[in-house]
Amino acid sequence: MKYYVIGDEDTVLGFGMVGVDGRAVSDAAEAEAAFDAATADPEVGILVVTERAAELIRPRVDRYLFSDEFPLIVEIPDRRGRVPGRPTTREMVNKAIGIKLG
């Protein structure tokens, strides 16, 4: 199992420095192509996507988030910080399991 990252150039470069492959995207077409490639690769088990890249293809990302398909998708802030209005990982976990974890 391997990781793959989709996001801005800085995020992809940073993950690349620790050996994680990825693709920098700047528009919806690039994000779609990167997402298709990552989800088609059976070796990719965890797909890290920046929040802003995910917003470019939100319906596709959400379909994967709420399914039992692999890879597991993890959204992270990019170098500009969190996208306003997006729930934190803690908030999503609390909602998913129905209890508050702190």
C-alpha positions in Angstrom: 0.0 0.0 0.0 1.3 3.5 -0.8 0.3 7.1 -0.3 -0.5 9.5 -3.1 -1.0 13.3 -2.8 -3.0 15.7 -4.9 -2.8 19.5 -4.3 -0.8 22.6 -4.9 2.8 22.5 -5.9 4.2 23.2 -2.4 2.1 20.4 -0.8 3.1 17.9 -3.5 6.8 19.0 -3.2 6.7 18.6 0.5 5.2 15.1 0.4 7.6 14.2 -2.4 10.6 15.0 -0.1 9.5 12.1 2.1 8.9 9.7 -0.8 5.2 10.2 -1.5 4.2 10.5 -5.1 1.7 13.0 -6.2 0.5 15.5 -8.7 0.1 19.3 -8.5 -3.2 20.6 -9.8 -4.5 24.0 -10.5 -7.9 23.5 -12.2 -10.8 21.0 -12.2 -9.5 19.1 -15.3 -6.1 18.5 -13.7 -7.8 17.5 -10.5 -10.1 15.0 -12.3 -7.1 13.5 -14.2 -5.0 13.1 -11.0 -8.0 11.7 -9.1 -8.7 9.2 -11.9 -5.1 8.1 -12.0 -4.8 7.7 -8.2 -8.1 5.8 -7.7 -7.3 3.5 -10.7 -3.9 2.4 -9.1 -4.5 -0.6 -6.9 -1.3 0.1 -4.9 -2.7 3.5 -3.6 -4.3 2.9 -0.3 -4.4 6.4 1.1 -5.1 9.4 -1.1 -4.2 12.8 0.5 -6.0 15.7 -1.2 -5.7 19.3 -0.2 -9.1 20.9 0.7 -8.8 23.4 -2.2 -8.0 20.6 -4.8 -10.9 18.6 -3.4 -13.2 21.6 -3.8 -12.5 21.5 -7.6 -14.0 18.0 -7.8 -16.2 18.0 -4.6 -18.9 15.6 -5.9 -16.4 12.9 -6.9 -14.5 13.3 -3.6 -17.6 13.0 -1.6 -18.8 9.9 -3.4 -15.5 8.2 -2.3 -15.6 9.6 1.2 -19.0 8.1 1.8 -18.4 4.7 0.2 -16.5 1.6 1.2 -14.1 1.9 -1.8 -10.4 2.3 -1.6 -8.3 4.4 -1.5 -9.1 6.1 1.8 -9.2 9.8 1.2 -7.8 12.3 3.7 -8.3 16.0 3.1 -5.7 18.4 4.5 -5.3 22.2 4.4 -2.8 23.5 1.9 -0.1 26.2 2.5 -2.8 28.9 2.7 -4.6 27.2 5.6 -8.0 25.7 6.1 -10.9 26.5 3.7 -13.5 28.5 5.7 -16.6 26.5 6.6 -15.0 23.1 6.1 -15.4 20.8 9.2 -12.2 19.7 11.0 -11.2 16.0 11.0 -12.3 15.9 14.7 -15.7 17.3 13.9 -16.2 14.7 11.0 -15.2 11.8 13.3 -17.5 13.0 16.1 -20.4 13.2 13.6 -19.6 9.8 12.1 -19.4 7.9 15.4 -22.1 9.9 17.2 -20.0 10.8 20.2 -17.8 13.7 21.1 -14.1 12.9 21.3 -12.9 16.0 23.1 
